[in-house]
Amino acid sequence: MAVGTKLEIVSPERLVLSEHVASVTVPGADGYFAVLGDHAPLMSTLKPGFITTVDGAGKSEQFYVRGGFVDVSPAGVTILAEQAIPTAEFSRAEIEASLLQAEEELASASTPEARNFLEELVYGLRNLLVEAQHLNQAHIH
């Protein structure tokens, strides 16, 4: 019997990854969580962050994901992402530009709802940049 779970990461552009992994850690809306084989079924939204996969030999890979959904079932883990790319393609400059734009929009937000949304977006983008610093620096541009 194989240990681990089947993982598929799908973005609108392509199938990013489809393989059997020992574990996968995803940025859930309420924080990061890990999925191993025989995990209880669940669904969650994803926040922008980094997915980490570990194969049976212990080799890990990271992928940047910008929002979406994760479905954990007995058949495996399916991640439907707004955007998903290997960390080698991750651009700090794009996130910094998004952060600057969000901060400008926050400064001129006219409703409490818009202000709350933009405050959460700015907070999330700042956290994402901090997380990126802790990944393998050789792969982050």
N, C-alpha and C positions, 0 to 999 in steps of 0.2 A: 504494500500500500504506500502510495506516494505521500510524503509529508509536505504540508504547505497548502497552497491554494492557486487556482487559476486566476490570473489578473489580466484585465484588458483596460487600457487607457485610450479613450477615444476623444478626439477633438473634432470640430466641424470640418477641418481640412483633411484629416487622415486618422488611420489607426496608428497610434503612437507606439503602443506596446501590446503584445499578446504572448504571454508566456506563463509558465508555472514558477511561482516564487515561494520561498520559505516564509517570508513575511512582507508586509507592506505597511508603511506608516503614512497616514494622510492628514491633511490639515482640515479637520472637521470644523463646522461653524462654532462649536463649543470648545475647540482645542484639538490638538493632535491626538490621534489614536492609532494603535497598531492592530493589524488583522493577521492572525495565524490560521492554520488549518482548523476546521471545525468551529469557527467563530459563530456566535449567535447571529441570526439574520438582523440586519438593520439598514436603514436609509438615513442619509444625512446630506445637508448642503455642504459645500466646500467653501472655505475662504481662500484668498490668494495665499500661496505658500509653496512648500516643496514636498513632493512625494518621494519617499525613500523605499526602494525595493531591495530585498536581500535574497539572493538565490541559494540553492542547496549547498553550494560550496562556500558560502559566506561572503561572496562578492556583492557589493552594494552599488546601486545606481540611483541618481537623483533626477527628478523632473520638476520643472516649474509648472504650476497650475494656477490659472486665474479663474477661480470660482467654478461652480458646476455642482454635480451631484455624485454621490457614491452609493452603490447598492451592494450590500454584502448578503449573499445567499449561499445555500449549500452547493450551488454550481460554481461559486467563485466570487470574485470582486470585479465589479464593473464601475469604471469612473468615466462619467460623461462630463467633459470639461469645456468651459468656454474657450480656453486656450490651454494647451499642454505641449511643452517642449523639453528636450533634454537640457540640463543645466549648462551644457557647453554652448547652447544658443541663447541663454538668458542674458538680458542686457540691463545692467543697472541704470544706464542712461535713460532707457524708456521708462523705468519705474520712477526715477527722479523727475522726469518731465511730467509724468502723470501726477506725482505728488505736488509739484509746483502749480499745475493747473487746478488741482483740487483745493489747494490752499487759497488761490486767488478767488475761486468760486465761493469758498467758505467766507471770505472777507466780505463778500457782497450778498450773502444769502439773506433773503427777505422774509422767509417764514421759519417757524420753529422746526417744521418737518424737514425742510431743506437743510437747515443748520445741523440737525441731528444726523441726517444721512451723510452730509459732507464731513462732519467730525469723525464719524466711524470710518469713512473712507480714508481720511488723512491718517488716522491712528493705524489702520490696517496697512497702508503703504509704508509708513515709518517702520512698523514691525517687520514688514517684508524685507526692507533694506538691512535691518539688523540681522535677521535670519540669514540673509545672503552672505554676510560677513563671516558666519560660522561654518559655511559649507567649504568644501575644498576650494581654496582661493585660486588655484590654477585654472578652474573651470568657469569662474565668474568674471565677466567682462566689465 
